Amino acid sequence: MTARIELRGVTKRFALRGRRPLRTRDARGRGPRPDHTVTALDTVDLTVADGEFLVVVGPSGCGKSTLLDLVGGLTTPTEGEILLNGAPVTGPGTDRGIVFQQYALLPWRTALGNIEFGLETTGLPRRERAARARDHLDLVGLTGFGDRHPHELSGGMKQRVAIARSLAAGPDVLLMDEPFAALDAQTREGLQEELLRIHRRTGRTIVFITHGIDEAVLLGDRVVVLTHRPGRIKEIVPVELDREGTDAASLRSDPEFTRLTHRIRELLHDEVALARAREREELAA
Ligand SMILES: Nc1ncnc2c1ncn2[C@@H]1O[C@H](COP(=O)(O)OP(=O)(O)OP(=O)(O)O)[C@@H](O)[C@H]1O
């Protein structure tokens, strides 16, 4: 297995500036004591293989977005290190594309213009940029919509443009933070299939965050289940479904699909309850 991304003992703590300290217990349960930091992630070790589709699930506030931001170089670990292609991550780079829940498209630019935007810092000649943007518009199934502005596109189309923009810059890794969460169920299902197709065609490494257990099993080669905060790896569930030539509806009716969703739901159940209890404790403190 060639490692594309490696997290080694990654801990991330945030300072609670201008906020009441949390009252936390130490690892032995001693306390609670006032704590002026919040530990989002605690000693996370994780390797993502080249070309892998890795999905991360966990209760709200357990550090999923933090994990993605760290790999994206938008923030730095408090302890530990993150390697991309064997080299430490020191900041953002065109080798990683990020897609958020909100499309973050430029409203004054067309779909093609938005895709090209990601290429403007690459030094590619203009004509090549235009050709590459068009290829990626086709890749996400938006041929013919290149001249539309974001307000003329549906939510699903906007997210396709955002995915195309991220892919056009030729990243090794696509980081996706709940990219389909704001979409209606039908659009989401369409985009899930589209993303699987794109993954097959491009062989890119994808790290994908979701709250959807179905979505996790449908898309992931492995599903990482995080504990409640501070996020630690609770379990990594391998998904061995034969997706080749199978549509999402057939996959969903596969008994193995049901077994896997059940397993992940079980793993999450206690963590969600513990996360809620912690929220209540912190509010009351
Ligand atoms: N910049 C920051 N400053 C202080 N605390 C932060 C900061 N960013 C995140 N946190 C805290 O770190 C913890 C993890 O946040 P994060 O957004 O990574 O969780 P998440 O699992 O993505 O949550 P959700 O599922 O609700 O999106 C939370 O308690 C959050 O309040």
PDBQT file of the ligand as one rigid body, heavy atoms in Angstrom, charges set to zero:
ROOT
HETATM    1  N1  LIG A 301     -10.940  27.758  15.756  1.00  0.00    +0.000 N 
HETATM    2  C1  LIG A 301     -11.445  27.152  16.829  1.00  0.00    +0.000 A 
HETATM    3  N2  LIG A 301     -11.344  27.695  18.052  1.00  0.00    +0.000 NA
HETATM    4  C2  LIG A 301     -11.833  27.097  19.162  1.00  0.00    +0.000 A 
HETATM    5  N3  LIG A 301     -12.468  25.889  19.128  1.00  0.00    +0.000 NA
HETATM    6  C3  LIG A 301     -12.599  25.302  17.935  1.00  0.00    +0.000 A 
HETATM    7  C4  LIG A 301     -12.110  25.888  16.714  1.00  0.00    +0.000 A 
HETATM    8  N4  LIG A 301     -12.416  25.043  15.670  1.00  0.00    +0.000 NA
HETATM    9  C5  LIG A 301     -13.058  23.993  16.217  1.00  0.00    +0.000 A 
HETATM   10  N5  LIG A 301     -13.166  24.135  17.555  1.00  0.00    +0.000 N 
HETATM   11  C6  LIG A 301     -13.777  23.185  18.495  1.00  0.00    +0.000 C 
HETATM   12  O1  LIG A 301     -13.170  21.919  18.264  1.00  0.00    +0.000 OA
HETATM   13  C7  LIG A 301     -14.141  20.892  18.353  1.00  0.00    +0.000 C 
HETATM   14  C8  LIG A 301     -14.172  20.100  17.050  1.00  0.00    +0.000 C 
HETATM   15  O2  LIG A 301     -14.729  20.925  16.028  1.00  0.00    +0.000 OA
HETATM   16  P1  LIG A 301     -14.986  20.385  14.540  1.00  0.00    +0.000 P 
HETATM   17  O3  LIG A 301     -15.617  21.484  13.776  1.00  0.00    +0.000 OA
HETATM   18  O4  LIG A 301     -13.723  19.805  14.010  1.00  0.00    +0.000 OA
HETATM   19  O5  LIG A 301     -16.023  19.207  14.799  1.00  0.00    +0.000 OA
HETATM   20  P2  LIG A 301     -16.919  18.382  13.746  1.00  0.00    +0.000 P 
HETATM   21  O6  LIG A 301     -16.809  16.955  14.145  1.00  0.00    +0.000 OA
HETATM   22  O7  LIG A 301     -16.536  18.734  12.363  1.00  0.00    +0.000 OA
HETATM   23  O8  LIG A 301     -18.373  18.945  14.083  1.00  0.00    +0.000 OA
HETATM   24  P3  LIG A 301     -19.732  18.926  13.208  1.00  0.00    +0.000 P 
HETATM   25  O9  LIG A 301     -20.037  17.498  12.925  1.00  0.00    +0.000 OA
HETATM   26  O10 LIG A 301     -20.729  19.549  14.141  1.00  0.00    +0.000 OA
HETATM   27  O11 LIG A 301     -19.448  19.738  11.980  1.00  0.00    +0.000 OA
HETATM   28  C9  LIG A 301     -15.472  21.560  18.674  1.00  0.00    +0.000 C 
HETATM   29  O12 LIG A 301     -15.662  21.504  20.057  1.00  0.00    +0.000 OA
HETATM   30  C10 LIG A 301     -15.260  22.992  18.222  1.00  0.00    +0.000 C 
HETATM   31  O13 LIG A 301     -16.035  23.882  19.001  1.00  0.00    +0.000 OA
ENDROOT
TORSDOF 0
